[in-house]
Amino acid sequence: MSDMIKTQVRIDVDRPRAIESLTQMVRIRRLEERCAELYTETKIRGFLHLYNGEEAVAVGVVQALGPDDAIVATYREHGHALVRGISARSIMAELYGKQEGCSRGRGGSMHLFDAKTRFYGGNAIVGGGLPIAVGLALADKMQVRPGISCCFFGDGAVAEGEFHECLNLAALWRLPVLFVCENNLYAMGTRLDLAQATTDVTKKAAAYGIAAEAVDGMDVLVVEAAARRAVTQIRAGAGPVFLECKTYRFRAHSMYDPELYRSKGEVEEWKKRDPITNLVSLLKQQGTISDSDLERIERNVAQELEDAVAYAEAGTWEPLADLERFVYSERRPA
């Protein structure tokens, strides 16, 4: 697997930053595990795509962004939303379909949204977030606002037409966009090398004159360092930057996926590179973290999630009278 990574640099980290990175990854992992349990209990329904194994990408990138920056994510976006600052309560209520959720229960798992934190989805269409991110970046540039737009997408989106259209326009207009490809090697059930003639997706970005880098997406420190370099470059007016994070999802594509396209052995091999376990090992070697720190993190996260579940359970369904709210068409009298 190591030959897949172009940039692999071990980075030392101070204690506060280490604790924050680890805490955020644990929050995502435990949230996703709780969601899987609630799904089997039919508390959460519809589609559910979990992020286990990919936590280092969301945490590393989002921590490099500022509050004025916009984030556009995919349908596997619970982790991005949580790290961005959308509360576990709001996320869980949305997953339950309750109106206390961040999208009033109308979006569910694939459509988390929060304008206050500039989190613009949660987009169910593969590659659908790319044009939104380019549009947000164009608006910021035209109105001379300081923010950049960060767009997350999977390797499957690279095969979509809007991927190429958006990279072309972002490069042509020198827009402040950070393109983040979460390359987990499978577009749903299709392995990357069975769908792409050129599996090095950074070359596709380079074809449009966009600076591109591939990094180990299983290492939160490496991801954050690369994201900070990219953000600095974009803020300096250099135009868009493309970051490919080589990662892997430990669970199936969705809760409905029988997962017949890869072996259990392959999954277990990747689990040896678990971003949480490996960060803990590194920090213990450095003497940066103790067992009591780990126990405290797990205890606080468990309390946060139990509170979120209780909040969702106590939430309310949107009344039938609101059925026609938030739609573009008007109800005209007969």
Residue pairs with C-beta under 8 A, 6 or more apart in sequence:
1 269
1 270
1 273
2 8
4 246
5 214
5 215
5 216
5 246
6 202
6 213
6 214
6 215
7 213
7 214
7 215
7 216
7 222
7 226
8 215
8 216
8 219
8 222
9 222
9 225
10 221
10 222
10 282
11 221
11 222
11 225
12 286
13 21
13 221
13 283
13 288
14 288
15 288
15 289
18 279
18 283
18 288
18 289
19 289
19 293
19 297
20 63
21 59
21 60
21 63
21 220
21 221
21 224
21 279
22 276
22 279
22 280
22 283
22 289
22 297
23 297
23 300
23 301
24 55
24 59
24 63
24 82
24 83
25 55
25 56
25 59
25 220
25 275
25 276
25 279
26 276
26 297
26 298
26 301
27 82
27 83
27 88
27 301
27 304
28 51
28 55
28 58
28 59
28 78
28 79
28 82
28 83
29 52
29 55
29 276
30 298
30 301
30 302
30 305
31 78
31 79
31 82
31 88
31 91
31 305
31 308
32 50
32 51
32 52
32 78
32 79
32 251
33 52
34 305
34 309
35 44
35 48
35 50
35 78
35 95
35 109
36 48
36 50
36 251
36 255
38 44
38 95
38 309
39 45
39 48
39 255
43 96
43 312
43 313
44 95
44 96
44 109
45 97
45 108
46 108
46 109
47 75
47 108
47 109
47 110
47 124
47 254
47 255
47 256
48 95
48 109
48 254
48 255
49 75
49 76
49 109
49 110
49 253
49 254
50 76
50 78
50 249
50 251
50 255
51 58
51 76
51 78
51 79
51 249
52 249
52 250
52 251
53 184
53 218
53 247
53 248
53 249
53 250
53 251
53 270
53 271
53 274
53 275
54 76
54 79
54 182
54 184
54 217
54 247
54 248
54 249
55 79
55 220
55 275
55 276
56 217
56 218
56 219
56 220
56 223
56 245
56 247
56 275
56 279
57 152
57 180
57 182
57 217
57 223
57 245
57 247
58 79
58 80
58 83
58 152
59 79
59 83
59 220
59 223
59 224
60 220
60 221
60 222
60 223
60 224
60 225
60 226
60 227
60 245
61 150
61 152
61 178
61 180
61 223
61 224
61 227
61 243
61 245
62 71
62 80
62 83
62 84
62 150
63 83
63 224
63 227
64 224
64 227
64 228
64 230
64 231
65 71
65 148
65 150
65 227
65 231
66 147
67 117
67 118
68 118
68 145
68 146
68 147
69 118
69 147
69 148
69 149
69 150
70 118
70 119
70 120
70 133
70 136
70 137
70 140
70 147
70 148
70 149
70 150
71 80
71 84
71 117
71 118
71 119
71 120
71 149
71 150
71 152
72 120
72 121
72 123
72 129
72 130
72 132
72 133
72 136
72 149
72 150
72 151
72 152
73 80
73 81
73 112
73 119
73 121
73 122
73 123
73 129
73 152
74 122
74 123
74 126
74 129
74 152
74 153
74 154
74 157
74 182
75 109
75 110
75 122
75 123
75 124
76 154
76 182
76 249
77 110
77 112
77 121
77 122
77 152
78 91
78 109
78 112
80 119
80 152
81 91
81 102
81 112
81 114
81 119
81 122
82 88
82 91
84 114
84 117
84 119
85 114
85 117
86 102
86 112
86 114
86 117
86 119
87 308
88 304
88 305
88 307
88 308
89 100
89 307
89 308
89 311
89 312
90 100
90 101
90 102
90 114
91 101
91 102
91 112
91 308
92 101
92 305
92 308
92 309
92 311
92 312
93 99
93 100
93 101
93 102
93 105
93 308
93 311
93 312
93 315
94 101
94 102
94 103
94 105
94 107
94 108
94 109
94 112
95 101
95 108
95 109
95 312
96 105
96 312
96 313
96 315
97 105
97 108
97 317
98 105
98 312
98 315
98 316
98 317
99 105
99 315
99 316
99 317
99 318
100 311
100 312
100 315
100 316
101 107
101 312
101 315
102 112
102 113
102 114
103 111
103 112
103 113
103 122
104 318
104 326
105 315
105 317
105 318
106 318
106 326
107 113
107 122
110 122
110 123
110 124
111 121
111 122
111 123
111 124
112 119
112 121
112 122
113 119
113 120
113 121
113 122
118 147
120 129
120 132
120 133
120 136
121 129
121 132
123 129
123 132
126 153
126 154
126 156
126 157
126 160
126 187
127 153
127 156
127 157
127 160
127 162
127 163
128 162
129 151
129 152
129 153
130 151
130 153
130 157
130 160
130 162
130 163
130 166
130 179
131 162
131 165
131 166
132 151
133 149
133 150
133 151
133 166
133 177
133 179
134 149
134 151
134 166
134 169
134 170
134 175
134 177
136 149
137 148
137 149
137 170
137 175
137 176
137 177
137 240
138 173
138 175
139 145
140 146
140 147
140 148
140 149
140 176
141 173
141 175
141 176
146 235
147 176
148 176
148 177
148 178
148 231
148 234
148 235
149 175
149 176
149 177
149 178
150 177
150 178
150 180
151 177
151 178
151 179
151 180
152 180
152 182
153 163
153 179
153 180
153 181
153 182
154 181
154 182
154 183
154 184
154 187
155 181
155 182
155 183
155 184
155 185
155 186
155 187
155 192
155 196
155 201
156 186
156 187
156 188
156 190
156 195
157 163
157 181
158 181
158 196
158 201
158 204
159 187
159 195
159 196
163 204
164 204
164 208
167 179
167 204
167 205
167 208
167 210
167 240
167 242
168 208
169 175
170 177
170 179
170 208
170 210
170 239
170 240
171 208
171 209
171 210
171 239
171 240
174 237
174 238
174 239
174 240
175 239
175 240
176 234
176 235
176 239
176 240
177 234
177 240
177 241
178 227
178 230
178 231
178 234
178 240
178 241
178 243
179 205
179 210
179 240
179 241
179 242
179 243
180 227
180 243
180 245
181 201
181 242
181 243
181 244
181 245
182 217
182 245
182 247
183 192
183 201
183 217
183 244
183 245
183 246
183 247
184 247
184 248
184 249
185 191
185 192
185 248
186 192
186 249
186 253
186 261
186 262
187 195
188 253
188 257
189 253
189 257
189 259
189 260
189 261
190 261
191 261
191 262
192 199
193 199
198 204
200 214
201 214
201 244
202 212
202 213
202 214
202 242
202 244
203 212
205 211
205 212
205 242
206 212
210 239
210 240
210 241
210 242
211 230
211 233
211 238
211 239
211 240
211 241
211 242
212 241
212 242
212 243
212 244
213 226
213 229
213 230
213 241
213 242
213 243
213 244
214 244
214 245
214 246
215 222
215 223
215 226
215 243
215 244
215 245
215 246
216 222
216 223
216 245
216 246
217 223
217 245
217 246
217 247
218 246
218 247
218 248
218 273
218 274
218 275
218 278
219 275
219 278
219 279
220 275
220 279
221 279
223 245
226 243
227 243
230 241
230 243
233 241
234 240
234 241
248 270
248 273
250 267
250 270
250 271
250 274
252 258
252 259
253 259
280 289
280 294
283 289
324 331
